């Protein structure tokens, strides 16, 4: 059970237990929420902090409240390119991964991949990447054997990011019209590393930008996006068996997904002018079938599907005319939407401010990022009364 002995837990405005885990006057945020940020025993939270003036990773002990630095990188322009702020420094943010099996975290600095042990704090180089730069979220296979990542040519990516930044500043970059063209100018390489031997192997080279790399299982990768569109697709570690899982339809396309023991949960969005509609869905990767349910029309903004690895608790973030953490009950009957917590709006563009909600491994707390006094802070919400209800989703 997650114990927050080193923190002050108090009721929020709804009476639900809530706790602020980070308090520096600097941005703090977990690893990208598709992948684990916590050790399997629910004790350590691995997260970014900018408290030193640079982006570094820290190990926060939820039993004692103590914090230890895991990295000491000094990369210039270390932000996650077009998807977040580019002009950061430290380690590459949003692109690190925790291996819960081996209790290690892999991260990028300059032109290398490095590793820090969570218990020993020993640090080592994993791989040198001369002339290359990481561009996507990374992850480990469930058995901890393989590390998957995506990289691109450093010089050409810098040119494209600089051009994007100039055009955006001159109000000459239309996201809906120009974004896919921008992506298609950035070829990249999908690769894996054997964590036991350090051996590097290319899975496939692409002629476009792809991101959000996950392991569907020990032999298959799940990625975003296919060329010229949003969506999710899979490929085997030997580069074979490419499959676009759910192409665009009248519910739009997929932006985010999480891999659970009950299938792939995701959200889709359909845009028609200023109108935006969202659906939640579940894809069965064995039968290659899926079901989707509409979210209420009042939820007209950006949605992030919440991450419960068991696939039982149906929750998500919505940022639009309101900013909330919500749960959806009885999706195939008379749907009921519950507000778990009301959040301040994002102060500006950037992944660091997204709530990106996920459960602790013991499923007692919902971890999320929340803007407090202008800074992104990591918080915990008590949801133990909600996680094992039976009124969420059964894939039929």
C-alpha positions in Angstrom: 0.0 0.0 0.0 1.2 3.5 -0.9 2.0 5.4 2.3 2.4 9.1 2.1 3.9 9.4 5.6 6.1 12.3 4.6 3.3 14.4 3.2 0.2 16.2 4.4 -3.0 14.6 3.1 -6.1 16.7 3.4 -9.6 16.7 2.0 -10.1 18.7 -1.2 -13.2 20.7 -2.0 -15.1 17.5 -2.7 -14.0 15.8 0.5 -11.6 13.4 -1.3 -8.1 13.0 0.2 -5.5 15.0 -1.8 -1.8 15.7 -1.4 0.8 17.9 -3.0 4.0 15.8 -3.5 6.4 18.5 -4.8 6.7 22.1 -3.6 9.7 23.8 -5.1 9.1 27.0 -7.1 10.0 25.1 -10.2 8.2 22.8 -12.6 7.9 19.1 -11.5 6.2 16.4 -13.5 6.4 12.6 -13.7 7.7 10.5 -16.6 5.4 10.5 -19.6 2.3 8.8 -18.3 2.1 6.0 -20.8 5.0 4.3 -19.0 5.6 3.6 -15.3 6.8 6.4 -13.1 6.7 4.4 -9.9 8.5 1.3 -8.6 6.3 -1.8 -8.4 6.3 -1.6 -4.6 4.7 1.9 -4.8 7.5 3.4 -2.8 9.5 5.5 -5.2 8.1 8.1 -7.7 10.6 8.9 -10.5 10.0 12.4 -11.8 11.4 15.5 -13.5 12.2 18.6 -11.5 13.6 21.9 -12.7 14.6 23.1 -9.2 18.3 23.3 -10.1 17.6 25.5 -13.2 17.9 22.4 -15.4 15.7 19.4 -16.1 16.9 16.4 -14.0 15.3 13.2 -12.7 14.7 12.6 -9.0 13.7 9.7 -6.9 11.0 10.8 -4.4 10.4 8.4 -1.5 6.7 8.4 -0.7 7.2 6.9 2.7 9.7 9.6 4.0 9.3 12.5 1.6 13.0 12.5 0.9 14.3 13.2 -2.6 17.5 12.1 -4.4 18.8 13.3 -7.8 19.3 10.5 -10.4 20.8 12.5 -13.2 23.3 15.4 -13.8 22.9 16.2 -17.5 23.6 19.5 -19.2 22.2 19.3 -22.7 21.2 22.5 -24.4 17.8 22.6 -26.2 16.7 19.5 -24.2 13.0 20.1 -24.5 10.7 17.8 -26.4 10.7 19.6 -29.7 7.4 20.7 -31.3 5.3 19.0 -28.7 6.5 21.0 -25.7 9.0 23.8 -25.1 12.2 23.2 -27.0 14.5 25.7 -25.3 15.1 23.8 -22.0 18.4 22.4 -20.6 19.4 19.4 -18.6 18.4 16.0 -19.7 15.9 15.4 -22.5 12.5 15.7 -20.8 9.5 13.4 -21.3 11.8 10.8 -23.0 13.1 8.8 -20.0 11.8 5.4 -18.9 11.7 3.4 -15.7 12.5 -0.4 -15.9 10.5 -1.7 -12.9 12.0 -5.2 -13.3 15.6 -4.1 -13.0 14.9 -0.9 -11.0 16.8 1.3 -13.4 15.9 4.5 -15.3 17.2 5.2 -18.8 17.5 8.7 -20.0 19.2 10.8 -22.7 21.7 13.6 -22.5 23.7 15.1 -25.4 24.3 12.2 -27.8 24.1 9.3 -25.4 21.8 7.1 -23.5 22.6 6.7 -19.8 21.3 4.6 -16.9 20.9 5.1 -13.1 20.1 2.4 -10.6 17.4 3.4 -8.3 18.9 1.6 -5.2 22.6 1.9 -5.8 22.5 5.3 -7.7 25.3 3.9 -9.9 25.3 5.7 -13.2 26.7 4.4 -16.5 26.6 5.0 -20.3 24.4 2.6 -22.2 24.9 3.7 -25.7 26.6 6.5 -27.7 24.5 8.1 -30.4 26.8 10.4 -32.4 24.9 12.8 -34.6 21.5 11.6 -33.4 18.8 12.9 -31.1 15.8 11.2 -29.3 12.4 12.3 -30.5 9.8 10.1 -28.8 8.6 8.6 -25.5 10.4 5.4 -24.7 9.6 2.2 -22.8 10.7 -1.2 -21.6 9.3 -4.5 -22.5 7.2 -6.1 -19.7 9.9 -8.6 -18.9 12.5 -5.7 -18.7 14.7 -7.2 -21.4 14.4 -4.6 -24.1 14.4 -0.8 -24.2 12.7 0.8 -27.2 13.3 4.3 -28.5 13.2 6.5 -31.7 15.9 8.7 -32.9 16.6 11.2 -35.7 19.4 13.2 -37.3 20.4 16.0 -34.9 21.3 18.6 -37.5 18.2 18.2 -39.7 15.9 18.1 -36.7 17.4 21.3 -35.3 16.8 23.0 -38.7 13.2 21.9 -38.8 12.5 22.9 -35.2 14.1 26.3 -35.8 11.9 26.8 -38.9 8.8 25.8 -37.0 9.6 28.2 -34.2 10.1 31.1 -36.6 6.9 30.4 -38.5 4.9 30.0 -35.3 6.3 33.3 -34.0 5.3 35.0 -37.3 1.8 33.3 -37.1 2.5 31.5 -40.3 2.3 27.9 -39.0 -1.2 26.5 -39.2 -1.2 23.3 -37.0 -4.1 21.6 -38.8 -2.8 22.3 -42.3 1.0 22.3 -41.8 1.7 19.8 -39.1 1.6 16.6 -41.1 3.8 18.2 -43.8 6.3 19.1 -41.0 6.3 15.5 -39.7 6.9 14.1 -43.1 10.2 16.1 -43.4 11.7 14.3 -40.4 12.9 10.6 -41.1 13.6 8.6 -38.0 14.8 5.2 -36.8 13.0 2.8 -34.4 15.5 0.9 -32.3 15.8 -1.4 -29.3 18.6 -2.2 -26.8 19.0 -5.5 -25.0 19.3 -4.5 -21.4 21.3 -7.6 -20.5 24.0 -7.3 -23.2 23.7 -3.7 -24.3 23.3 -4.8 -27.9 21.7 -2.2 -30.2 19.4 -3.2 -33.1 17.3 -1.2 -35.6 13.7 -2.3 -35.9 12.7 -0.1 -38.8 13.6 3.2 -40.5 10.7 5.6 -41.3 10.5 8.5 -43.7 8.4 10.5 -41.2 8.3 11.5 -37.5 6.7 8.9 -35.1 6.4 9.0 -31.4 4.8 7.5 -28.3 6.6 4.2 -28.3 5.1 1.5 -26.1 5.5 -2.3 -25.8 2.2 -4.1 -26.5 3.9 -7.2 -25.2 7.4 -8.6 -25.1 7.6 -9.0 -28.9 5.5 -6.1 -30.3 5.8 -2.3 -30.3 2.8 0.1 -30.3 3.5 3.5 -31.7 2.0 6.8 -32.9 1.5 8.0 -35.7 1.3 6.5 -39.2 2.4 8.7 -42.1 0.1 11.6 -42.9 -2.3 11.0 -40.1 -2.9 10.4 -36.4 -3.4 6.9 -35.1 -1.7 3.9 -33.5 0.1 1.1 -35.1 2.1 -2.0 -34.2 5.2 -3.7 -35.4 7.2 -6.7 -34.3 10.7 -6.3 -32.9 12.1 -7.9 -36.1 10.5 -5.1 -38.1 7.7 -7.3 -39.6 3.9 -7.4 -39.3 3.1 -3.6 -39.5 -0.5 -3.1 -38.6 -2.5 0.2 -38.4 -4.9 -0.7 -35.6 -7.7 1.8 -36.1 -7.6 4.1 -39.1 -9.6 7.3 -39.3 -13.4 7.0 -39.3 -16.4 9.1 -38.4 -15.1 9.3 -34.8 -11.9 10.8 -36.0 -8.5 9.5 -35.0 -6.6 8.4 -32.0 -4.1 10.7 -30.2 -3.2 8.8 -27.0 -3.5 5.3 -25.8 -2.5 3.1 -22.8 -1.7 -0.6 -22.7 -3.6 -2.5 -20.0 -4.2 -6.1 -19.2 -7.8 -5.7 -20.6 -6.8 -4.1 -23.9 -5.6 -0.8 -25.3 -7.7 2.1 -23.9 -7.6 5.4 -25.9 -9.5 8.5 -26.9 -10.5 9.7 -30.4 -11.3 13.2 -31.5 -13.3 14.4 -34.4 -12.9 18.1 -35.4 -15.4 19.9 -37.7 -14.4 23.6 -37.8 -14.6 24.9 -34.2 -16.6 21.8 -33.1 -14.8 19.0 -31.3 -16.2 15.7 -30.2 -14.4 13.0 -28.1 -14.9 9.3 -27.7 -13.3 6.8 -25.3 -12.5 3.4 -26.8 -11.0 0.0 -26.0 -9.1 -2.1 -28.6 -8.7 -5.8 -28.3 -5.2 -6.6 -29.8 -6.0 -10.4 -29.9 -9.3 -10.2 -31.8 -8.5 -6.9 -33.5 -11.9 -5.5 -32.5 -12.8 -2.3 -30.7 -15.7 -0.5 -29.1 -16.1 3.3 -28.4 -18.5 5.4 -26.4 -19.1 9.2 -26.8 -18.2 11.6 -24.1 -20.8 14.4 -23.4 -20.8 17.2 -25.8 -19.9 19.7 -23.1 -16.4 18.1 -23.1 -15.2 20.1 -26.1 -11.5 20.2 -25.3 -8.4 18.1 -25.1 -8.6 14.6 -23.6 -6.0 12.3 -22.1 -7.0 8.8 -21.3 -6.0 7.8 -17.7 -3.7 4.9 -17.1 -4.8 2.0 -15.0 -2.6 -1.0 -16.0 -5.4 -3.4 -15.0 -7.9 -1.7 -17.3 -10.6 -1.6 -14.7 -10.9 2.1 -13.7 -12.2 4.4 -16.5 -10.9 7.9 -15.9 -9.4 10.7 -17.9 -8.3 14.3 -18.1 -10.3 17.0 -20.0 -9.0 20.4 -20.7 -11.3 22.8 -22.6 -14.0 25.1 -21.3 -13.3 23.3 -18.0 -10.2 21.4 -16.7 -11.1 18.3 -14.7 -10.2 14.8 -13.8 -13.3 12.7 -14.5 -14.5 9.1 -14.3 -17.0 7.6 -16.7 -19.5 5.0 -15.3 -22.0 2.8 -17.1 -20.7 3.8 -20.5 -22.9 1.3 -22.3 -26.0 2.1 -20.3 -27.0 5.5 -19.0 -23.6 7.1 -18.7 -22.6 8.9 -15.5 -19.7 11.3 -15.4 -18.1 12.0 -12.0 -15.8 14.9 -11.4 -12.8 13.6 -9.4 -11.0 17.0 -9.2 -11.3 20.4 -10.8 -8.0 21.8 -11.9 -6.7 25.2 -13.0 -6.3 25.7 -16.7 -2.9 25.3 -18.4 -1.1 28.6 -18.2 0.5 28.1 -21.7 1.4 25.4 -24.2 3.5 22.6 -23.0 3.3 19.0 -21.9 4.7 19.9 -18.5 1.3 21.4 -17.5 -0.8 18.4 -18.6 -2.4 16.4 -15.8 -1.5 13.1 -17.4 -3.3 11.0 -14.7 -2.2 7.5 -13.7 -2.6 5.1 -10.8 0.0 4.0 -8.3 0.8 0.3 -8.7 -1.3 -0.6 -5.6 -4.2 1.5 -7.2 -4.9 3.6 -4.1 -3.8 7.0 -5.5 -4.3 8.8 -8.7 -1.1 10.7 -9.5 -1.4 13.8 -11.7 0.3 17.1 -12.4 -1.5 20.3 -11.3 -0.6 24.0 -11.8 -0.1 25.6 -8.4 1.0 29.2 -8.1 2.2 29.1 -11.7 4.3 26.0 -11.5 3.5 22.4 -12.5 3.5 20.2 -9.3 2.9 16.5 -8.8 -0.1 15.6 -6.7 -2.0 12.5 -5.4 -5.7 12.0 -5.1 -7.2 9.2 -3.0 -9.4 7.0 -5.3 -9.3 3.7 -3.5 -13.1 3.7 -3.3 -13.4 3.9 -7.1 -10.8 1.6 -8.6 -12.6 -1.8 -8.2 -16.2 -0.8 -9.0 -17.9 -2.9 -11.7 -19.7 -0.1 -13.6 -16.9 0.9 -16.0 -16.1 -1.2 -19.1 -16.6 -4.7 -20.2 -15.3 -5.4 -23.8 -18.1 -7.4 -25.4 
